[in-house]
Amino acid sequence: MIDKLIILFVLTLVPIFELRWSIPIGLFSKEINVPFIGMIPGFGLNPFTVFIVCVLANILLGMVAYFFFDKIIHLFRRIKLIDDFYDTFSKKTHKKVHPLVEKYGLIGMALFIAIPLPGSGSWTGALAGNLLDFGYKRFFIANAIGVIISGTIVTLLSLGIFFFL
């Protein structure tokens, strides 16, 4: 079981996928077709264990990503292809997140991170937090709140609970 939890932890760190895919993989016992990867066998693990591992990994990811965008990305931006991608992605991210943060502050950032759809989450939230000079402490709080909400939504959807409401 430890090997499966490590796989879930690592999967949660992957941009685009984060816990949107790691939670269902941890919960389902049948194969899941994951975009760009293909069929992955589900692990059929305890929902509470999957939730805790994936949420903690995603919270940690947010802090590492924020540090990366704050202190390290400038080294990679010397490469034109990376610089062009970063500029384009930064502008789109700023445009999406700035109104939420301007209106709702920390809660706006948390809500952006909480949306379990591609283009949101800890990676993009960390970039946005860095672009908006959110600061480590405020970003950590917003990220933790957003990841817990997102993890709850994905877990409940994966378990089918919303279908009974």
Secondary structure, DSSP 8 states (H G I E B T S, - for coil): -HHHHHHHHHHHHSTTTHHHHHHHHHH-SSEEEETTTEEEE-----HHHHHHHHHHHHHHHHHHHHHIIIIIHHHHTTSHHHHHHHHHHHHHHHHHHHHHHHHHTHHHHHHHHH--STT-SHHHHHHHHHHTT--HHHHHHHHHHHHHHHHHHHHHHHHTGGGG-
